[in-house]
Amino acid sequence: MKFPVTTRILYVLICLSFLDVPCEILTQTFPILADTINDMNNHTLMTHYGITPTVTSISIMNSMITSSETVGTLLSLIFLIPMADTKGRKFLVIYMRSALLILSALCQVLSAYSQSAEFFIMSKLFEGLQHPLGTFLTALFIAECAPDKNRGFACTSLVVLVGIVRMIMLPIASPAVLGKADTWFVFPLAALISSFLVLIWVCRLPESPKWLVCQNRIEEAKRSIEYYHGNDSSENFNNVLLSIVKEKNLTIESHISLREVLQNDTLREGFKVLFSFLFFILIDSDNALSVYTVLLHKSAGFTTQEAININLIISIVFFPTQFIGTLLIDYLGRRPAFCIGGFMIFIKSCLLLLVQFAIYFFGANLITKIIDIIIACLGSGPNATGMSSLRILFITELFPPSARTSISQIMLFTSLAINSSLLSSFPLLYSWFPPAFFTPLVFTQMFFGIYLYRYMPETKGRAVCDIIESFDEEVASRSVSFLQEKTPLIRKRSNTHAFKRNSILNTSRTRALTFDHMLIPRRK
């Protein structure tokens, strides 16, 4: 049986995955080495500022560490992400990200050597700057490089190596091994060395062929296609290049703002599909479960050690399912993958609400323990479908290249706002009335899930230009909604075909339409 992914794409995925190794090491130092970092904070307060450490002062230091990462992420969204259109995907994904990882690792090494929390805060700032480049732009880069039939596999498989690094760090970062104040420098030093080595390895990768076509660098795009598509490019090279050129020519402008996206019927529908999926997976209990997992397990009747053991066992058992998801997203398609994964997420939310009501009114018992374990399993189950990569796939498949940067920015800003709001509201609502936090999640997931079931297009294995053209036809064929008929402002713009023909999209439907001035309403 022939493996459905080209060897060249597998090689590129391995290269980019190894770039996540130093990133994951630097990310895990703070949560895994919490006691060692607290000792460093105590030393900094006493020796640098003459402040006697208290619970409040240590909390402020920890808050500064986490806030610096958030500030870095915001700065990256504002200043770095837009450079993907001007400097290129490779410049940010490989060169800029590697430079930020090297700076972050260097600051952590200095922090461990001098026992200085200031260097650690700077490290988290650089780590936050590279975060959107690693979690989002890398997936966008590989999705643009991969053949149409492998886009889902390429986006989904990047997360596999991250889990392996995390599982390795958990045992060796204990205080009995390398988690002491005089030995934890080994982790940022390993990240620093690996960042240099991986940069030397991956700097030879070509730029995204789609970005090169958008810059009219056709000869470089041809070489990039030959590299990334491997044997497939020799069979249908002209078709691949023509498809990318058609994708670029979907719009005349090289950059489209969010306002222009929302003014176009087809792009607005794609925007609604993307953000319905975003709200479905973000307005969920996963963030609370990941941060407050021990607290929720204890409320169901488990001890702290039992809660830790449950998380470890479920992580080990369900880790192989991530490999299934890399193939399933392309084999089944986007809609079946979402239906299976979305159903598991919705059932998990319903059971979580049910068990919180039971604990609040009747207390913890054997039934709440059993349901709690089922909830933990359902939380890991959607990874087997690969649906977590759909947000990246929808950006690359439902929008032309000129609109992807503006859509990406608003998506990342929205994700950051929702995650922060849910995490900050959880302690307050949970201490007041535990089911109050989980009740809205069930209804929002039901609403967005039904919408996605009705309107999510199937994009498996199709060229982007064909997806957008067929989506444009499908949107144009929909009947006028009640809102469009009854709202004067909307009716003025959309009550005739003539007003819809001024489209920023250059599709076969819009090219076929020509103005007929008899259709334009005359003023009386």
Secondary structure, DSSP 8 states (H G I E B T S, - for coil): ---SS-HHHHHHHHHHHHTHHHHHHHHHHHHHTHHHHHHHHHHHHHHHH-----HHHHHHHHHHHHHHHHHHHHHIIIIITTHHHHT-HHIIIIIIHHHHHHHHHHHHHHHHHHT-HHHHHHHHHHHHHHHHIIIIIHHHHHHHHS-GGGHHHHHHGGGHHHHHHHHHHHHHTSTTTT-STTTTTHHHHHHHHHHHHHHHHHTTS---HHHHHHTT-HHHHHHHHHHHHTHHHHHHHHHHHHHHHHHHTT-SSS---HHHHHHSHHHHHHHHHHHHHHHHHHSSSHHHHHHSHHHHHHHTT--HHHHHHHHHHHHHHHTTHHHHHHHHHHHT-HHHHHHHHHHHHHHHHHHHHHHHHHHHHH---HHHHHHHHHHHHHHHGGGGGTGGGHHHHHHHHHS-HHHHHHHHHHHHHHHHHHHHHHHHHHHHHHHH-THHHHHHHHHHHHHHHHHHHHH----TT--HHHHHHHHHHHHHTS---HHHHH-HHHHHHHSSHHHH---S---HHHHH----GGGS----
